[in-house]
């Protein structure tokens, strides 16, 4: 028909020479081909699998800055360090012990997404789980060991602080940990003082171990102990050590407990490991010193402490530096061993002083209060 086509008229699609539809027009009318639908389905499946993978647990542990605790302040309404029976003095500033928050390991899975995010946060670290938690170690065993180390750090802090102040210390041999499902589980308790084994007095940790190992597996021992000041006798039958069936054991950790001539108690709970020792010792010295050691400053730190006041290395120094600054600290005390690891990771506004003894730590604080020049880590050597 000649002339114009009405608005509602249909228009024929031109045919190609072979009689088929024009390929430039046909796809618009036919929609996705079978191949297109397969590609769409495959892409959607891939996205779902990636989403699931991001939420799956991975064998890594994330280390992040944890909470800080002012050892001369309160936690949950109680003084972190409680000293009674002697004169104590107020401390206006803060002395923070720092912690590392762990995600993953025996305590729970770490997702792939969380692990990836931690790689891009300079304050976090991701390490293989087996470096911190071997496969044959249970979460309960980890908690028991961490509690034992924490208790030891408290005891060592008392000895170190009393030594610095020139005050006497009493030493007892005590139970530092009781392992679950062991012969001593339900019989002995942490901080029980061991007076004798089968009537033989003990004055060192080694003597307790030697007494147990000197007799065959299945031997019943009479242990004279003191619990909360009350004497008692308990019986424990040895079993084969899970790590070596030829060695008898009763399932306890034993170590020295140092005490002052007056009660010094620590109230923190759900915190483990040995790294609070330095700051506990500094806190005790501060509370027993007439002059305010902090001079109102916010100070933080970390490090193990030996009874003689020697400061030792810890884990997670980068996370603790970040946690200290996040809490408002301006001075940070750390073991000298961590100078290389901390290089390039000191937050702005935080002065870091490496120390190797409690005396050096106290001197650093008093020099900081006086505005004196402080010791610093050596500059990293060029490789």
Residue pairs with C-beta under 8 A, 6 or more apart in sequence:
5 11
13 21
13 22
13 25
13 26
14 22
15 21
15 22
16 22
16 23
20 26
27 33
32 40
53 112
54 111
54 112
54 113
54 116
55 111
55 112
55 113
56 111
56 112
57 104
57 109
57 110
57 111
58 104
58 109
58 110
58 111
58 112
58 115
59 128
59 129
59 130
60 104
60 110
60 115
60 126
60 127
60 128
60 129
61 102
61 103
61 104
61 105
61 110
61 126
61 127
61 128
61 129
61 131
61 132
61 133
62 102
62 103
62 104
62 110
62 114
62 115
62 118
62 124
62 125
62 126
63 100
63 101
63 102
63 124
63 125
63 126
63 127
63 315
63 316
63 319
64 100
64 101
64 103
64 118
64 121
64 123
64 124
64 319
65 98
65 100
65 101
65 123
65 319
65 320
65 322
65 323
65 326
66 98
66 99
66 100
66 101
66 319
66 323
67 99
67 101
67 323
68 96
68 97
68 98
68 99
68 300
68 323
68 324
68 327
68 329
69 75
69 80
69 96
69 97
69 99
69 268
69 271
70 80
70 94
70 95
70 96
71 80
71 81
71 95
71 96
71 97
71 276
71 279
71 280
71 282
71 283
72 80
72 81
72 91
72 93
72 94
72 95
72 283
72 286
72 287
72 294
73 79
73 80
73 94
74 80
75 267
75 268
76 267
78 267
79 267
80 266
80 267
80 268
80 283
81 264
81 265
81 266
81 267
81 280
81 283
81 284
81 287
82 263
82 264
82 265
82 266
82 267
83 262
83 263
83 264
83 265
83 284
83 287
83 288
84 262
84 263
84 265
85 261
85 262
85 263
86 261
86 262
86 288
87 288
88 287
88 288
89 287
89 288
89 289
89 290
89 291
89 292
90 292
91 286
91 287
91 292
91 293
91 294
92 292
92 294
92 295
92 296
93 292
93 293
93 294
93 295
93 296
93 297
93 298
93 299
94 294
94 297
94 298
94 299
94 300
94 328
94 329
95 279
95 282
95 283
95 286
95 293
95 294
95 299
95 300
95 301
96 279
96 298
96 299
96 300
96 301
96 324
96 327
96 329
97 275
97 276
97 279
97 280
97 300
97 301
97 302
98 275
98 300
98 301
98 302
98 320
98 323
98 324
99 271
99 275
99 320
99 323
100 315
100 316
100 319
100 320
100 323
101 319
102 132
103 110
103 114
104 110
104 129
105 129
105 132
105 133
105 139
105 142
106 133
106 137
106 138
106 139
106 142
107 139
107 142
110 126
115 126
118 124
118 125
118 126
119 126
122 318
122 322
122 345
123 318
123 319
123 322
124 319
125 316
125 318
125 319
133 142
140 180
141 179
141 180
143 272
144 177
144 178
144 179
144 180
145 177
145 272
146 272
146 273
147 177
147 190
147 272
148 176
148 177
148 190
148 253
148 255
149 272
149 273
149 274
150 271
150 272
150 273
150 274
150 276
151 176
151 177
151 190
151 191
152 176
152 255
152 274
153 273
153 274
153 275
153 276
153 277
153 280
153 304
153 305
154 266
154 276
154 277
154 280
155 255
155 256
155 257
155 258
156 258
156 277
156 281
156 304
156 305
156 306
156 307
157 276
157 277
157 278
157 280
157 281
157 283
157 284
157 305
158 169
158 258
158 259
158 260
158 264
158 281
158 284
159 169
159 258
159 307
159 308
160 277
160 281
160 305
160 306
160 307
160 308
160 309
160 358
161 280
161 281
161 282
161 284
161 285
161 288
161 358
162 168
162 169
162 258
162 260
162 284
163 169
163 307
163 308
163 309
164 281
164 285
164 309
164 358
164 359
164 362
165 285
165 288
167 260
167 261
168 260
168 261
169 258
169 259
169 260
170 258
170 259
170 260
170 261
171 256
171 257
171 258
172 193
172 256
172 257
172 259
173 193
173 194
173 202
173 203
173 204
173 205
173 207
173 208
173 254
173 255
173 256
173 257
174 190
174 191
174 192
174 193
174 194
174 254
174 255
174 256
174 257
175 184
175 188
175 189
175 190
175 191
175 192
175 194
175 252
175 253
175 254
176 190
176 252
176 253
176 254
176 255
177 190
177 252
177 253
178 184
178 185
178 188
178 189
178 190
178 251
178 252
178 253
179 185
179 251
179 252
179 253
181 251
182 239
182 249
182 250
182 251
182 252
183 236
183 237
183 238
183 239
183 249
183 250
183 251
184 236
184 250
184 251
184 252
185 251
187 234
187 235
187 236
188 223
188 225
188 234
188 236
188 252
189 227
191 257
192 225
192 226
192 227
193 225
193 226
193 227
193 257
194 202
194 208
194 223
194 224
194 225
194 254
195 201
195 202
195 224
195 225
195 226
195 231
196 202
196 223
196 224
197 207
197 208
197 211
197 212
197 221
197 222
197 223
197 224
198 211
198 221
198 222
199 222
199 224
200 207
200 211
202 208
202 211
204 256
205 254
205 255
205 256
208 254
209 254
211 221
212 221
212 238
212 248
212 249
212 250
213 247
213 248
213 249
215 221
215 238
215 248
216 238
216 248
217 238
217 239
217 240
217 245
217 248
218 237
218 238
218 239
218 248
219 237
219 238
219 248
220 235
220 236
220 237
220 238
221 235
221 236
221 237
221 238
221 250
222 233
222 234
222 235
223 233
223 234
223 235
223 236
224 231
224 232
224 233
225 231
225 232
225 233
225 234
226 232
236 250
237 250
238 248
238 249
238 250
239 248
239 249
239 250
239 251
240 246
240 247
240 248
240 249
241 247
241 248
241 249
256 307
258 307
264 284
266 280
268 276
273 314
273 315
274 304
274 314
275 302
275 303
275 304
275 314
275 315
275 320
276 302
277 303
277 304
277 305
278 301
278 302
278 303
278 304
278 305
278 311
278 333
278 335
278 355
278 358
278 361
279 300
279 301
279 302
279 303
279 333
280 305
281 305
281 309
281 358
281 361
282 293
282 301
282 333
282 358
282 361
282 362
282 365
285 293
285 358
285 362
286 292
286 293
286 294
293 362
293 365
293 366
293 369
294 365
294 369
295 369
297 330
297 331
297 365
297 368
297 369
298 327
298 328
298 329
298 330
298 331
299 329
299 330
299 331
299 332
299 333
299 365
299 368
300 320
300 323
300 324
300 327
300 329
300 331
300 332
300 333
301 324
301 332
301 333
301 334
301 361
302 314
302 317
302 320
302 333
302 334
302 335
303 311
303 312
303 313
303 314
303 333
303 334
303 335
303 355
304 311
304 312
304 313
304 314
304 335
305 311
305 312
305 358
306 312
309 357
309 358
309 359
310 356
310 357
311 335
311 336
311 355
311 356
311 357
311 358
311 360
311 361
312 335
312 337
313 335
313 337
313 338
314 320
314 335
314 338
317 334
317 338
317 341
317 342
318 341
318 342
318 345
320 334
321 332
321 334
321 342
321 345
321 346
321 347
321 350
321 352
322 345
322 347
324 332
324 350
325 332
325 347
325 348
325 349
325 350
329 350
330 349
330 350
330 351
331 350
331 351
331 353
331 364
331 365
331 368
332 350
332 351
332 352
332 353
333 353
333 355
333 361
333 364
333 365
334 342
334 352
334 353
334 354
334 355
335 354
335 355
335 356
336 354
336 355
336 356
336 377
338 354
339 354
339 377
339 378
340 380
342 352
342 377
343 377
343 380
344 380
346 352
351 368
351 374
352 376
352 377
353 361
353 364
353 368
353 374
353 375
353 376
354 375
354 376
354 377
355 361
355 364
355 375
360 375
364 374
364 375
367 373
367 374
368 374
